[in-house]
Amino acid sequence: MTSTQSLTKILKTDTEGRIRTPKEDREALLALYDQGSMSGRSFASAHGLRYSTFMGWLRRRRISGPSDPSTPLFREVTLAPTEAAGLVVELPMGVRVRLERVDQIPVIAALSRHLHEASC
């Protein structure tokens, strides 16, 4: 393709006018998300997706299992320093909690397990 040519892709819509994302495009975006360190909200925003739509894709993949068995259930993220004390932990189903004391770890771990079981 030359620099003067443009790529045209026909986007299908459902009966309510919402754009339908082809399965291969969804899988490519989910694979890209798995490789990065962005939060779900940041990733969705950066790629022009509605956050609720992107979380639905993640939930459906979690329920059916990842297509790649080597895809981890948890991933390492890099945290940017914030002015507020504590650590914000993002749990399943988009829940965020602030960890301010070490004695909160068991409570947050139990909440994480409960949310994970509820999402399955």
N, C-alpha and C positions, 0 to 999 in steps of 0.2 A: 504494500500500500504506500502510495506517495504521500508527501506532506499535504498535498492539496485535497486528497481524498478524505472523507470522513467515514467513521464507522457508524452504521445505522442499525439499531436493534429495535425490533417491534416488541413492545411490552404488552402483555395480555392483562386484561382487567377482569374482575369478577362482576357480578350483576349490580354491585353497589359502587362500582367505579374504582375499587382499590386495585393497585398494581399487584400482579401475581409474580413472585420471584421464582424462576425455574429452580428445580431441585439442585442442579449442578452449581448454580450461583450461590444458593444457600449454603451448600456444603463447602464451597470455596471460602465464603465469608466466615463460616464457623471454624474452618482450619486456620485461617488467618488470625482469628481471635485467639485460638488455642496457642499459637506461636508467640503472641504478644504479651504485654503486661498491663494493658489498659483495662479499666473497669468496664462492665457491660454497658453502662450508661455512656461512658466516653466513647467506646467503640461504636455504638449505635449512632451517636451524634456525628462522629467523624465520617461515617459511611452513608449518611443520609437515611438511616433507618429509624422507624419509630421504636422507642425503647421497649414498649410492650410487645411489639412484633418480634423483636430480636430475642427477648426473654422467652417468648413462646417457642421459638425455634430451639433455644437451649433446653427448655423443659421437655419438649418432644424428643429431642436427641437423648436426654438423660433417661427418659422413660424407656425408649427403645434400645438404648445403649449406643455408644459411639461406633461409627462405621469402621474406625481404626482401633483395634484392641489396645494399641500402645498409647492411646490418648489418656492422659491422667485425669482422675476425678478432681484433683487439686492441682494448682499450679503456683509457681513462685511468682510473686509480684514485687516490684520495687516501689517503696513508699516514699513519697516526697515529704520532706519535713513540713510540718504545719505549725502555726502559732499556738494552737490549742494543745493542751497536754493530753496524753493518752494515745491510743492506737485505735483506728477505725477498722473493724473487721467486717468484710462483706460475706454474708452467709447465703445459703441456697434461697431461692425465690426472691432475690433482690433485697433481703433484709440486711441492714447495716446496724452494727452495735459499736459503742465506744468502750474500749477496755482502758480503764484508768488505774486499776490495781491488780496485782498478781492474783489475789484471792478470787477474782471474777472469772478466771480461766475455766474452772470446772463448770460454772453456770453457762458460759458461752459455748463450751464444748457440748453440753447436754442440749442446749437450744439448737445447735447446728445439727446434731444427730436427729432431733425431733423434726426439724424442717426437712432434712434429707429424706426421712422415712415418709413424711407427709407428701412429698413431691413425687414419690414412686408409685 
